[in-house]
Amino acid sequence: YKEFLRHVEHFQPKVFIMENVLGIRSASGGQYFTQVQAEARKLGYRVHTQVEECVKLGVPQKRRRQLFVGTRDDLPGYFHPKLKLPARAIPDATLWEAIGDLPPLKAGEGDEEREYDTNRRAEKFTPRSLRYLLQVMEVEKAKLLTAHRARPHSERDLGDFLKLKEGENSGEAMRRGIEFDFPYDKTTFKDRYTRQHRNRPCSTIVAHLAKDGLMFIHPTQNRSLTPREAARVQSFPDWFNFPVARTHQFRVIGNAVPPPLFEAVAKALPQVWD
């Protein structure tokens, strides 16, 4: 958080939004939760905190986060804590509505830039899904599909992936008698592998995706999510480009505040944006 506040001090934005896991409230007896607010106030900001469920704001993932919203002291008005669904967002969006039109890939396949598969989009998608792609993903503003590259996986991992049902993690599979080949402690890493479900929100997108994607296995393909799929789950529009290195792409995406959440907060501060 200190690095974040160094950027706030340098740029002096009208508003900042900091997002963190709920554990920051109790970590070290609440020390960090208190320090973030106290140090931001020293920089000249009014600080409001609240917990938000991002799926209610149109983000297709189970993302429950602690927010710190800072408003510069010289600006009028106050933050209205009851956030509303942004106008362009789709309520209760699912993983498949976010990524279902993307070209299928095998592990290790894909290109940093490629053409869209518009035929697949027309065949596979409902009017609601197309609305999500046009309003939230803004696909018509993107010239090319970028960052849709699948990371490679070992044959052991690929074999274990195949043992999972859609929407199931490895702990649930073991309870129905499945034996996995992964070498981790099977009493501790029970959710080490998780296959996402297409008709539900995705698991929380995190920066750990830069290290592996084992908890983010595609619902119908035998691989983990690509950076573009992760970006779509975070609700970044398709025209938004990320660093070319896949590790950096995942880290930037996982550490970001989902754009619909930022938009909802912005709408709760109408005086600031006049």
C-alpha positions in Angstrom: 0.0 0.0 0.0 2.9 2.3 0.6 4.0 2.1 -3.1 0.4 2.8 -4.1 0.2 5.9 -1.9 3.6 7.1 -3.3 1.9 7.2 -6.7 -1.1 9.1 -5.1 1.3 11.6 -3.6 3.1 12.2 -6.9 0.0 12.4 -9.2 -2.5 14.0 -6.7 -5.5 12.5 -8.5 -9.0 13.8 -7.7 -10.0 10.3 -6.6 -8.2 7.1 -5.9 -9.6 3.6 -5.4 -7.6 1.0 -3.6 -8.8 -2.6 -3.5 -7.6 -5.3 -1.1 -8.6 -8.7 0.3 -10.9 -8.6 3.3 -8.1 -9.9 5.5 -6.5 -6.4 5.6 -9.1 -5.5 8.2 -7.7 -7.9 10.7 -4.1 -8.4 9.6 -1.7 -7.4 12.5 -4.7 -6.5 14.6 -6.0 -4.0 12.0 -2.8 -2.1 11.8 -2.6 -1.9 8.0 -6.3 -1.1 7.6 -5.8 1.9 9.9 -2.5 3.0 8.4 -3.8 3.1 4.8 -6.5 5.6 5.9 -4.2 7.6 8.2 -1.4 8.0 5.6 -3.9 8.9 2.8 -5.4 11.6 5.0 -2.0 13.1 5.6 -1.7 13.4 1.8 -4.9 15.5 1.7 -7.6 13.0 1.1 -10.9 12.1 2.7 -11.1 8.3 2.9 -14.1 6.1 2.9 -14.0 2.3 3.3 -16.5 -0.4 2.4 -16.8 -4.0 1.3 -18.2 -4.6 -2.2 -19.4 -7.6 -4.2 -18.2 -7.0 -7.7 -20.5 -9.5 -9.3 -23.4 -7.2 -8.4 -21.8 -4.5 -10.5 -21.6 -6.6 -13.6 -18.2 -8.1 -13.1 -18.4 -11.9 -14.0 -16.4 -13.1 -11.0 -16.8 -13.9 -7.3 -14.8 -10.9 -6.2 -15.5 -9.6 -2.7 -13.1 -6.9 -1.8 -12.3 -4.2 0.7 -12.4 -0.7 -0.9 -10.5 2.4 0.1 -11.9 5.4 -1.7 -10.0 8.6 -1.4 -11.3 12.0 -2.5 -9.1 15.1 -2.5 -9.9 17.5 0.3 -10.2 20.5 -2.0 -13.1 18.9 -3.9 -16.8 19.3 -3.0 -19.2 16.5 -2.2 -19.0 13.2 -0.5 -18.9 9.6 -1.6 -22.3 7.9 -1.7 -21.6 4.4 -0.5 -24.6 2.6 -2.2 -23.0 1.8 -5.6 -25.3 1.3 -8.6 -24.8 -1.0 -11.6 -23.0 1.0 -14.3 -25.2 1.8 -17.4 -23.1 -0.3 -19.8 -22.8 -3.3 -17.4 -24.8 -6.5 -17.6 -26.2 -7.7 -14.3 -25.2 -11.2 -13.1 -22.8 -11.8 -16.0 -21.4 -15.3 -16.4 -17.9 -16.5 -17.4 -19.3 -17.8 -20.7 -20.8 -14.4 -21.6 -17.4 -12.9 -21.1 -15.2 -15.5 -23.0 -17.4 -17.9 -25.0 -16.8 -16.3 -28.4 -13.0 -16.5 -28.1 -11.3 -19.0 -30.5 -10.6 -22.4 -28.8 -6.9 -23.2 -28.0 -4.8 -26.1 -26.7 -2.3 -25.6 -24.0 0.7 -23.6 -25.4 -1.2 -22.4 -28.4 -2.2 -18.9 -29.4 -0.8 -15.6 -30.8 -0.3 -12.2 -29.3 -2.4 -10.8 -32.2 -5.0 -12.5 -34.3 -8.3 -11.9 -36.1 -11.5 -12.4 -34.3 -13.6 -15.5 -35.1 -16.8 -13.6 -36.0 -18.5 -16.8 -37.3 -18.1 -18.4 -33.9 -19.5 -15.3 -32.2 -22.6 -15.4 -34.5 -23.2 -19.1 -34.0 -22.6 -19.4 -30.2 -24.0 -16.3 -28.7 -27.4 -15.1 -27.5 -28.6 -11.5 -27.8 -27.7 -11.0 -24.1 -24.1 -12.3 -24.7 -23.7 -10.1 -27.8 -24.8 -7.1 -25.7 -22.1 -8.0 -23.2 -19.5 -8.1 -25.9 -20.6 -4.8 -27.5 -21.3 -2.8 -24.3 -18.7 -4.1 -21.9 -16.0 -5.6 -24.0 -16.4 -3.0 -26.8 -15.2 -5.5 -29.3 -16.1 -3.3 -32.2 -13.4 -0.8 -31.1 -10.6 -3.4 -31.2 -8.9 -4.0 -34.5 -7.4 -7.3 -33.4 -7.8 -9.8 -30.7 -4.7 -9.6 -28.4 -3.2 -11.6 -25.6 -5.2 -14.7 -26.3 -2.3 -17.1 -25.7 -2.6 -20.2 -23.6 0.3 -21.1 -21.3 1.8 -24.6 -21.7 1.1 -27.3 -19.1 2.9 -30.5 -18.3 1.4 -33.8 -19.4 0.8 -34.6 -15.7 -1.3 -31.5 -15.2 -3.2 -31.9 -18.4 -4.1 -35.5 -17.4 -5.3 -34.2 -14.0 -7.3 -31.4 -15.7 -9.2 -34.1 -17.7 -10.4 -35.7 -14.4 -12.4 -32.6 -13.3 -16.0 -32.0 -14.1 -17.1 -28.5 -15.0 -17.3 -26.3 -11.9 -15.4 -28.8 -9.8 -12.1 -28.5 -7.8 -9.7 -31.2 -7.0 -10.9 -31.6 -3.4 -14.5 -32.3 -4.6 -13.2 -34.7 -7.2 -11.2 -36.6 -4.6 -14.3 -37.0 -2.5 -15.9 -38.8 -5.3 -13.0 -41.2 -5.6 -10.7 -39.5 -8.2 -7.0 -39.9 -7.8 -4.7 -37.1 -9.0 -1.1 -37.3 -10.0 -0.1 -33.9 -8.8 2.7 -34.0 -6.1 1.3 -31.4 -3.7 0.0 -32.4 -0.2 -3.5 -33.6 -1.1 -4.8 -32.8 2.4 -3.7 -29.1 2.1 -4.1 -28.3 -1.6 -7.6 -29.6 -2.0 -8.6 -26.9 -4.4 -5.2 -26.9 -6.2 -7.0 -27.5 -9.5 -10.3 -25.8 -10.2 -12.3 -26.1 -13.5 -14.5 -23.1 -13.8 -18.2 -23.3 -14.8 -19.3 -21.5 -17.9 -22.8 -20.5 -16.5 -21.5 -19.1 -13.2 -19.2 -16.2 -12.3 -15.5 -17.1 -12.4 -13.3 -17.4 -9.3 -11.6 -14.2 -8.2 -8.9 -13.1 -10.7 -5.6 -12.7 -8.8 -2.1 -11.7 -9.6 -1.0 -15.3 -8.8 -2.0 -16.1 -12.3 1.4 -14.9 -13.2 2.8 -18.0 -11.6 0.3 -20.6 -12.6 -3.3 -20.9 -13.7 -4.2 -24.2 -12.0 -7.2 -22.7 -10.2 -8.5 -21.2 -13.4 -9.0 -24.1 -15.8 -11.2 -23.3 -18.8 -14.7 -24.8 -18.4 -14.6 -26.7 -21.7 -11.0 -26.7 -22.9 -8.1 -28.6 -21.3 -5.9 -25.6 -20.3 -5.9 -22.6 -18.0 -7.3 -19.2 -18.9 -5.4 -16.9 -21.3 -4.5 -13.3 -20.3 -7.3 -12.0 -22.6 -9.8 -14.3 -20.9 -8.6 -13.1 -17.5 -8.9 -9.5 -18.7 -12.5 -10.1 -19.9 -13.4 -11.6 -16.5 -12.0 -8.4 -15.0 -14.2 -6.5 -17.5 -11.4 -4.8 -19.4 -12.5 -3.8 -22.9 -10.8 -5.7 -25.7 -9.1 -2.6 -27.1 -7.1 -2.3 -23.8 -3.6 -3.6 -24.4 -1.3 -5.1 -21.8 2.5 -5.7 -21.7 3.5 -8.3 -24.2 5.2 -10.7 -21.7 2.4 -13.1 -20.5 3.7 -13.0 -16.9 3.3 -9.2 -16.7 -0.1 -9.4 -18.4 -1.4 -11.7 -15.7 0.1 -9.6 -12.9 -1.3 -6.3 -14.2 -4.8 -7.8 -14.8 -4.9 -9.5 -11.4 -3.8 -6.4 -9.5 -6.3 -4.1 -11.2 -9.6 -2.7 -10.0 -12.3 -4.0 -12.4 -13.4 -1.1 -14.6 -17.1 -1.4 -13.8 -16.2 -1.1 -10.1 -14.3 2.1 -10.9 -17.2 3.4 -13.0 -19.7 2.7 -10.2 -17.5 4.6 -7.7 -17.1 7.5 -10.1 -20.9 7.7 -10.4 -21.1 7.9 -6.6 -19.0 11.1 -6.8 -20.9 13.2 -9.3 -19.5 16.6 -8.2 -15.9 15.5 -8.8 -16.5 14.8 -12.5 -18.2 18.1 -13.5 
